[in-house]
Amino acid sequence: MAGLTVAALLANSRQAEALRLTVIDSAPRPSFDPDDDIALRVSAIANGSADILDNIGAWDTAVSTRACPYEHMRVWDGADDSDGASTLKFDADEFAVPQLGFIVENLLIQDAILKVLDKTDVSLRFDTPIAAIDSAGGTYRVQLEDGREMDADLLIGADGARSLVRESAGIDVTRRPYAQTAFVTHLRPQESHGATARQRFLDDGPLGMLPLADGRISVVWSTTHETARQAMAASDEELGSMLTEASDQVLGELVAAGPRGTFPLCAQHARNYVLPRLALIGDAAHAVHPLAGQGANLGLADASTLSTVIEEAIKKGEHPGDRPVLRRYERARKGANATMLHLMTGLNQLFAAGSPTIGELRRAGMRLFNVSGPLRERAVKVALGAGRQ
Ligand SMILES: Cc1cc2nc3c(=O)[nH]c(=O)nc-3n(C[C@H](O)[C@H](O)[C@H](O)COP(=O)(O)OP(=O)(O)OC[C@H]3O[C@@H](n4cnc5c(N)ncnc54)[C@H](O)[C@@H]3O)c2cc1C
């Protein structure tokens, strides 16, 4: 998502004529068929990210095809009631916006951006794994697995958490594995999801329940590796019972109704985002806990900032790959991403702390947060704005 977005932003920019853009991806070209069932991977897309996708002309396709707007958010402590005084409640009305965000399939977003890219001069190379990267004489040489080579004046590494670009360039990361795996599936709830994104914090990790366009919910259950393994192996009936219990029946009985998958979770941050002629964006630069659904949003904000920096540099006659130019991008994004990363790690730890005293303090803090106007407003502004601060 991050790589396609930066390519589309640059291809549609006023400086597009000065650029020759190539997207290289080891995976096959993503393709979306509306007749297919809702795919396993969905993302909560904040209004700010929708604006970025709108700038490149991809949002209308995504939103009109199969996106579920959510108007309410409820976050509560597993030891409390979903409707208790400590439950964090956010409603679109209160912030004078039609919705707080949208739940959209990752595949649909990629497909919508690709439809835009198809109308540009960007060269798209799917099924093309990169084998190695060398820097020589001020450019990067990309060696493809099929033996071909390409030179780049600027290499943007948008190749995910295990980025080869990052590793080959020798950029270190700070990494902190969570003792959790995310189990993901769709379920049919007995009661209507009411266009509400829900999160229940349990001792083993948060259970996210996101509304889908067809009335089902997408569940992201960050839990112990063992529970995730059991959920994968469970029969549909067993899985329904496990998640009905984990959700405290907030939507009544949950019935298993979709594919399943697990994802390892870790907090990761690259020490640098840029080197001369090279920039990292998206998960290649940072991986955050999915508990607040921010990873893809941060990647889209990176793409937007980087494309603006490149566009402005070309306008001023600067080389977009020069380090002082790329540092403008790094300065604009690294702090904001670090804040989100620490916040997600801290929240996850705070809720996982088993001590009853910490639990009581936590709930008291949540009750306080509920009556603190400015703090709530700030939190929602950040969440609505795709992590841009
Ligand atoms: C369970 C779960 C739920 C989540 N929910 C949300 C959510 O609700 N909202 C949200 O904003 N975020 C969410 N996230 C995070 C979000 O999914 C990621 O942040 C986002 O997908 C990262 O996108 P990206 O484009 O940076 O990287 P990726 O999606 O990892 O893309 C990397 C690309 O690089 C290619 N590539 C890799 N190596 C090579 C190579 N050697 N050669 C060529 N190509 C290569 C890959 O094929 C891939 O296409 C969630 C994450 C998880 C695990």
The ligand as a MOL file (V3000), in Angstrom:
LIG
                    3D

  0  0  0     0  0            999 V3000
M  V30 BEGIN CTAB
M  V30 COUNTS 53 58 0 0 0
M  V30 BEGIN ATOM
M  V30 1 C -3.4360 -8.3680 12.0900 0
M  V30 2 C -3.1300 -7.0170 11.5660 0
M  V30 3 C -4.1250 -6.0520 11.4960 0
M  V30 4 C -3.8380 -4.7710 11.0390 0
M  V30 5 N -4.8320 -3.8370 10.9960 0
M  V30 6 C -4.5530 -2.5840 10.5730 0
M  V30 7 C -5.5730 -1.5810 10.5250 0
M  V30 8 O -6.7400 -1.8070 10.8810 0
M  V30 9 N -5.2270 -0.3220 10.0740 0
M  V30 10 C -3.9570 -0.0300 9.7130 0
M  V30 11 O -3.6940 1.1310 9.3390 0
M  V30 12 N -2.9850 -0.9600 9.7320 0
M  V30 13 C -3.2440 -2.2210 10.1430 0
M  V30 14 N -2.2630 -3.1590 10.1760 0
M  V30 15 C -0.9150 -2.8160 9.6880 0
M  V30 16 C -0.8690 -2.8470 8.1680 0
M  V30 17 O -1.3870 -4.0580 7.6750 0
M  V30 18 C 0.5730 -2.6580 7.6980 0
M  V30 19 O 1.1300 -1.5570 8.3570 0
M  V30 20 C 0.6070 -2.4000 6.1900 0
M  V30 21 O -0.0020 -3.4250 5.4710 0
M  V30 22 C 2.0490 -2.2460 5.7160 0
M  V30 23 O 2.0510 -1.8560 4.3700 0
M  V30 24 P 3.4020 -1.6190 3.5780 0
M  V30 25 O 2.9840 -1.2290 2.1990 0
M  V30 26 O 4.3100 -0.7140 4.3310 0
M  V30 27 O 4.1440 -3.0260 3.5970 0
M  V30 28 P 3.6660 -4.5480 3.0450 0
M  V30 29 O 2.1930 -4.5440 3.0110 0
M  V30 30 O 4.3810 -5.4660 3.9020 0
M  V30 31 O 4.1920 -4.5240 1.5670 0
M  V30 32 C 5.5370 -4.8130 1.2510 0
M  V30 33 C 5.6160 -5.1680 -0.2260 0
M  V30 34 O 6.9910 -5.3740 -0.5600 0
M  V30 35 C 7.1080 -6.5480 -1.3590 0
M  V30 36 N 8.4650 -7.1100 -1.1360 0
M  V30 37 C 8.9810 -7.5580 0.0430 0
M  V30 38 N 10.2430 -8.0110 -0.1590 0
M  V30 39 C 10.5240 -7.8670 -1.4750 0
M  V30 40 C 11.6580 -8.1460 -2.2890 0
M  V30 41 N 12.7810 -8.6880 -1.7830 0
M  V30 42 N 11.6000 -7.8720 -3.6000 0
M  V30 43 C 10.4830 -7.2900 -4.1450 0
M  V30 44 N 9.3800 -7.0110 -3.4160 0
M  V30 45 C 9.3990 -7.2740 -2.1090 0
M  V30 46 C 5.9960 -7.4670 -0.8710 0
M  V30 47 O 5.6260 -8.3920 -1.8630 0
M  V30 48 C 4.8680 -6.4550 -0.5630 0
M  V30 49 O 4.0370 -6.2460 -1.6840 0
M  V30 50 C -2.5220 -4.4470 10.6340 0
M  V30 51 C -1.5150 -5.4110 10.6950 0
M  V30 52 C -1.8060 -6.6870 11.1680 0
M  V30 53 C -0.7080 -7.7090 11.2490 0
M  V30 END ATOM
M  V30 BEGIN BOND
M  V30 1 1 1 2
M  V30 2 1 2 3
M  V30 3 2 2 52
M  V30 4 2 3 4
M  V30 5 1 4 5
M  V30 6 1 4 50
M  V30 7 2 5 6
M  V30 8 1 6 7
M  V30 9 1 6 13
M  V30 10 2 7 8
M  V30 11 1 7 9
M  V30 12 1 9 10
M  V30 13 2 10 11
M  V30 14 1 10 12
M  V30 15 2 12 13
M  V30 16 1 13 14
M  V30 17 1 14 15
M  V30 18 1 14 50
M  V30 19 1 15 16
M  V30 20 1 16 17
M  V30 21 1 16 18
M  V30 22 1 18 19
M  V30 23 1 18 20
M  V30 24 1 20 21
M  V30 25 1 20 22
M  V30 26 1 22 23
M  V30 27 1 23 24
M  V30 28 2 24 25
M  V30 29 1 24 26
M  V30 30 1 24 27
M  V30 31 1 27 28
M  V30 32 2 28 29
M  V30 33 1 28 30
M  V30 34 1 28 31
M  V30 35 1 31 32
M  V30 36 1 32 33
M  V30 37 1 33 34
M  V30 38 1 33 48
M  V30 39 1 34 35
M  V30 40 1 35 36
M  V30 41 1 35 46
M  V30 42 1 36 37
M  V30 43 1 36 45
M  V30 44 2 37 38
M  V30 45 1 38 39
M  V30 46 1 39 40
M  V30 47 2 39 45
M  V30 48 1 40 41
M  V30 49 2 40 42
M  V30 50 1 42 43
M  V30 51 2 43 44
M  V30 52 1 44 45
M  V30 53 1 46 47
M  V30 54 1 46 48
M  V30 55 1 48 49
M  V30 56 2 50 51
M  V30 57 1 51 52
M  V30 58 1 52 53
M  V30 END BOND
M  V30 END CTAB
M  END
